[in-house]
Amino acid sequence: MLKRYLSGLLLVGALTCCAQLAAEEVAVVDGRGTTVRLPQPAQRIVSMAPHLTEQLFAVGAGGQIVATVDYSDYPPAALSIPRIGSNNAISYESIVGLAPDLVLAWQSGNGGEMIARLESLGLTVFVDVPDSLAAIGATLGKLGRLAGTEREAERVQLQYQSKLAELRRLYSRQRPQSVFYQVWDDPLLTLNGEHVISEVIRLCGGRNVFASALPLVPKLSVESVIAANPQVIIASGEEHQRRAWLKDWQTWPMLDAVKSQRLYFVPASLLQRHSPRILEGAELLCRQLQAEHHSGPQPGFRAGGE
Amino acid sequence: MSRCPRPIFFSLVFTGLALAMLSGVLLGPVAIPLTALLEAVATSFAATPASVDPELQRQLLILSAIRLPRMLLAALVGACLALCGAAMQGLFRNPLADPTLIGVSAGASLGASLVIVLAPALLGSGAMGGVLAATLSLSLMVVGAFVGGCLAVLLVYRLATAPGVGAPGSTSIATMLLAGIAISALAGAGNSLLSFYADNEMLRRISLWQMGRLDGADWPRVGLATAVLSLLLVGLLGQGRALNALLLGESQARYLGIEVEHLKRRVILLTALGVGVTVAVAGSIVFVGLVVPHMVRLVIGPDHRFLLPASTLLGAALLVVADVLSRLVVAPAELPVGVVTALLGVPFFFSLLVRQRNGGV
């Protein structure tokens, strides 16, 4: 009798113990298709890319970041997190010394060699591959599960997805316009169709004129822009570069975009980070792309002297 | 010039190397006390890591998986470069013959880039995973770097010692350096061209050539560098007397019973292998092959029997120190070690150029 009672007690104990374990263990499939397992939600996270820092703050796990890399400047709270290098040169020793339970890496920014090295040092690495707008939303949910902030993450993810769906509904069926996206002015850089910004342009009813270029970030001459003759030019960069970059295009009046003064600017921080803010940038870009298309040129955008 | 007696110099260099290696293991962005190091040694003999507390375990991991292979790789690469530099200077009979200056590193980097870009096509991309693939691609890179480096030395040597170029019995400095510039330009253009066909991962490796760095140090690389340095030591240290004879000119060396062609082939092949392996494991690290043999010559004179081993030791010590600096200057971030050696080496190179122009080195 006592024996049965005891074994029953043991069984109950074992069951509750396992149930508790199962509840706390976290498993998430990362961008490479590898399953990342944690015995419990991560409390000490190293973020190896500015956009991953931003995503962690977005899902309410910013306080769990113990170290990050240069350029992690958003939200402002991220500025006070200790730095362990830049996205392609880090101190492995400093990372191991911090004893993180999770490292977030960015496949194309950090590189496979760095990721393999971190894993060989016994660290758990989640690899982000933000190659589409949908993937950026999915990462939000995954980071929430890894950091134990599922509820907040689900809310943010839903918000992101509904905003994306709304932009798609509003803009993506417009008649496509040809767009040149200017990453940098000297050298003149753009992005090819594999980059997620090309997807943003499609979303807004545009067509990236250099989508089929071979490198991800093609270096161009002005002549190839003239040959492609885009209907719209969108400059990125920082706010203070805006005037100069857009003014430079006035040198080439044969461009359709210059004739109709369809030269716009979207801050790089809104589009070139793979964080939820990309939809803010997308919304800005969509409005610019579509507003005048229907209502005709607005005098405010003209560069004067008519 | 008053010269330091050789035994004293060698014991100083040995002490310096030992201190450098100790600092390479002890210094880093994470503070690890000496007691932890001793405990690490003790536990590695006891072999019961399960009982150690997590803090100590992390320190052990940092020591055994990061600092130790890195310090050893720095020492091996430095030794390799300095030995190759000294041997090459003997072959060219010119103290400016540095692997990076005469284009050997550039040739090696182009060879390695070609392998990086072409290897997936040759091997079938990503069929193998993990350590095997990594080791195989590393060895292929060494082969590519070796072939590229070999072609570069041969080309420069042929051009610089062609009859009618420079003073009889010596190599033309101008031709040698100009050929180096041409090969570096060719390699730069080749690397840029290849970068259009490279994916992100390949680009990352190709960009390594521009500024060498040691943060990829791991045990397979240390093993490879050890093997190649051993080969170099066996093949070159015994050639001191022959290289001394060669200083008198090829025909003089022949009269003295040196098999000149055999010696030249040996030095060219081995230095190309040595430079090739350093390029494959750490990228181009400049000026070590120039500065170190020079410092040694200033102190104990140009006798190759002592110059070669002393350069090997001093090169190892110098690169370990440069690497420690590269880790500490902007800690916890890191500088590429090539930046440190270039900053140390460039002023040295200019002073050499001035002295050459004034007639004596």
Interface residues (C-beta under 8 A of the other chain):
Chain A: D70 P82 R83 I84 G85 S86 N88 A89 I90 S91 Y92 E93 S94 V96 G97 A99 S108 G111 G112 E113 A116 R117 S120 L121 G122 L214 P215 L216
Chain B: G28 P29 V30 P54 R58 L61 I62 A65 I66 R67 A134 F196 N200 E201 R204 R205 R213 D215 G216 D218 R327 A331 P332 A333 E334 P336
